[in-house]
Amino acid sequence: MEKRILIVGGSPDTREQVSQALVRGGLRVYTAADSVGGLFQFGLVRPHVVILDTDEWETMERMRALSSVPIIALTAGDASAESLNHGADFFVVKPPSLGELRAKVQASLRRA
């Protein structure tokens, strides 16, 4: 069964880079530009892991209230600890290291 990853928020370039890296790893990737699209996709797709830009704190809290799905926050360096307080399981500092991000996605999938 293909694992589904949802990427929400961030710049279009970052979403595309992350998406391509994960697709090459055999994952099915869905994206949403903002919180409204992200919450819609979350309910529709039922992802195994969510990657969320830290501009989307309220979205992270809503997703956490609905599900225990692993959430990986893409953070600015100073928002790393805050992302964990808002419900993230992991964080990756922007610009993301694609290798680190793939490793954290795989770790999240193993735990789920």
N, C-alpha and C positions, 0 to 999 in steps of 0.2 A: 504494500500500500504506500502510495506517495505521501510524503509528509508535507503539510501545508504551512507556509510561512506568510504572515501578513506584515507588511512594512507600512507604517503610518507616519506622515509628516516629513519634515526635512526638505532639503532642496531636491528638485527634480534630478539633478546630476547624482546626488548621493543615493537616492532611491534606485536609480538605474544601475549604478556601480554595484551596490549591495545585491540587487536583484540578479544581475548577471552572474556574480560570484556564487550565489546560492543555487541558481539554476544549473550551473556547471557542476555543482556538487550533487545533482540529482533531486533537488527539492522543487516543489511546486510553489511559486511565489505569486502573491497578490499584493497590490499596492493601493494606497489611498493618499491623496495629497493633503487631506485635512481630517479633523476629528469627526466631522459628520460622515464623510465617506468611510473613515476608519471604523466607526461604530457600526455602520451598515454592513461593511465587509465582514466585520467580526461576527455578527449574527448570521450572515449568509454562508460564509466559508467555514466557520468553526475551525480556526487555525490551531496547529499544534504548538506554534511559537509566534509571539508578536515582537516585532522590532519597532520601537516607538521613539520618535524624536522628543527630546525633553521639553519642547515648547508645548507639548500635549499633556500636561499634568492631569487636567480634569479627565481627559480620555483614559489615561492610565488608571486613575482611581475608579472610574466607571467599569472598565474592563475587569479590574481586580475584584470589584463587588459582584460581578456576574460570573466569574470563573477563576479557577486556579491555574489557567494556562500560563506557562512561563513567559515573562516579559523581559526583553533586553532593551535598555534605554541607551540611545545615542546621546551623549552628554557633552557639554562644554566642560572643561576640567574642573571648574568651581561648582558644578551641579552634580557631581558624581554621587556624593553621599546623599544629597537631597533626593536623587532618583530612587534610591533604595528606600527612603522614608515614604515615598509616594506609592510604593508597591512593586518596583522592579526587582527582578531576581538577580540580574547582572547589569553591568553598564560597560560601554565601550566609549572612550573619549574620541570626540570628533577632531579631525577627520578620522574616520574609522580605519583601523588596520583590518583588511578583509580576512586575513588569516586568523586573527584573534576573534573576529566576529563569527566566522565559520566554526571555530572551535567551541565558542560559547553556545551557538545554536545546537551543535551536535551534543554537547553536554546537557543542554536543556531537554533535547529529545530523549536522551537516555534516561533521564530522571522522570520524565512524564509518563 
